[in-house]
Amino acid sequence: MKVKKSNQSPFKGPGRRDFLKAPLAAGLAGALARPRIARGAPKIDEYDPANTKIATMVNARAGDDQFLFLKQIGIRWVHVQFPLDANFDLVKTTQDRLAKYGIKIHCGIVDHYRSKKIQLGQPGRDEDIEKFQTFIRDLGKLGIFSTKIDFHPGNTYTTEQIESPRGYKVRQFNLDDFRNKIEKQAFERVYSADEMWNNYTYFIKAVLPVAEKADVRLALHPDDPPIAMMNGVAKLFVNYDGYKRADQIAGGSKYWGLTFCVGTWMEGGKNMGKDVIGMIQDFGARDKIFCVHFRNVSSPLPVFNETFQDDGYTDMYQVMKAFRLAKCTASLIPDHYPAIVNDPGHRIADTYSIAYMRALLRRANEEVG
């Protein structure tokens, strides 16, 4: 019996022609599936001084292992908190120690400006202002870019520590709880907005000329939380109008600008006059944002919880992209770390935050160029 020949292959599957088509089709499908990266715009390096900078806060007296850790997670810029007794030698020694790990100080901080004598206009303020002037000059001698200031002597930051839905512990502020359970007159009398503006103006007129001569920027933090009166003391920097007035007092000097706490701005919500993106488009585009506290919150007032950057109500990628679109060269630090298990020094929280911020910046660099 003859077996009938068949032209069909004994193997179940595509024929030779179909087999040759498959790689081409797969390659085309893969190309279409890959994200498109903009061509033409040069990609800026993450550590280029012209880029938005990823940074973190560190204490001047931290050990070398902490500085090595920062190098290992890719940090090249820091804000350094100095003690009140800091002198030129400590600032220089700290700068030299960090330099061994390839890290530069972008913002040096000492809390002389928080003197109640300065902020409440009391006798002895000139002596405390002089201490801050000396610190500014020391920063200038060492080529350090900026220093932070704020102006809210009657402040309350927190009404309660709570556990977030994700299980980490965070600061909460509840306006009703503050007014009904916590608020009290902090000092011997009430301080009006006019008085506080006079005190702030006196301070700025004394320190800004020193900063200009030293080539050091003064970076003003907003009032956190942004509430106009707390504990009997008026607060000034609770919205856009406050910053606009401060800019006018500084005469438009390029040495006056912002420590822009995006978390504080989100706390105020619609009451801020401009949203976060609008502030970046205004002050950032004019090179008046020097430092940034890059954090998120759960919601605007009257109640908010602080969160990790990926866990709040604002899309932080749009914020990072706005900094790049404005060509803002500020240094961005994570701030007010949530408390997580086995992390008493916030090293894990810092690493988590920095990694997230770096991913956002790299994406923004690719998209914006």
Buried (B, 14 or more C-beta within 10 A) or exposed (E): EEEEEEEEEEEEEEEEEEEEEEEEEEEEEEEEEEEEEEEEEEEBEBEEEEBBBBBBBBEBBBEEEBBEBBBEBEBBBBBBBBEEEBEBEBBEEBBEBBEEBEBBBBBBBBBBBBBBBBBBBEEEBEEBBBBBBBBBBBBBBBEBBBBBBBBBBBBBEBBBEBEBEEEBBBBBBBBEBBEEEBBEEBBEEBBEBEBBBEBBBBBBEBBBEBBBEBBBBBBBBBBBBBBEBBBBBBBBBBBBEBBBBBBEBBEEBEBBBBBBBBBBBBBBBEBBBBBBBBBBBBBBBBBBBBBBBBBBBBBBBBBBBBBBBBBBEBEBBEBBBBBBBBBBBBBBBBBBBBBBEEBEEBBBBBBBBBEBBBEBBBBBBBBBE
